[in-house]
Amino acid sequence: MGWGIALYLLLIADVDRRTLRIPNLLLLPLAVVAVSAAAQTPLAGVAALTAAAPYLLGFLRRACGGGDVKLATCCGALLGSPVAALVAVLLAAVIGLTDCVLAGTERRPHGPALVVATLAVLLLARR
């Protein structure tokens, strides 16, 4: 993944942080990249489903929004590995819980934690 995609992920995280929403229009270019990755490497499609599954369950329980599910799907595809996607989702959960504790609230946007976790897993995978 290039710097451009990393910066775009950070833009999405910032929008979610400020507005508590991830607009579909903002996710569309990332979805195109994710679909391309899955088309080139089928394992990226499995990774997308791996990352999306916990967020879909959270969405069904009203613990997160639909934008979070779509972002998780894209992040999983970008990671390209189901194991990496699962690690990123678990790390995002830890970051999100820590953020809630530090902020003293139960509701915080999920996008920033997921983006930070995805970028961290990508950086660690390169080592």
Buried (B, 14 or more C-beta within 10 A) or exposed (E): BEEEBBEBBBEBBBBBBEEBBBEEEBBEEBBEBBBEBBEEBEBBBBBBBBBBBBBBEBBEEEBBBBBBBBBBBBBBBBBBBBEBBBBBBEBBBEBBEEBBEEEEEEEBBBBBBBBBBBBBBBEEEEE
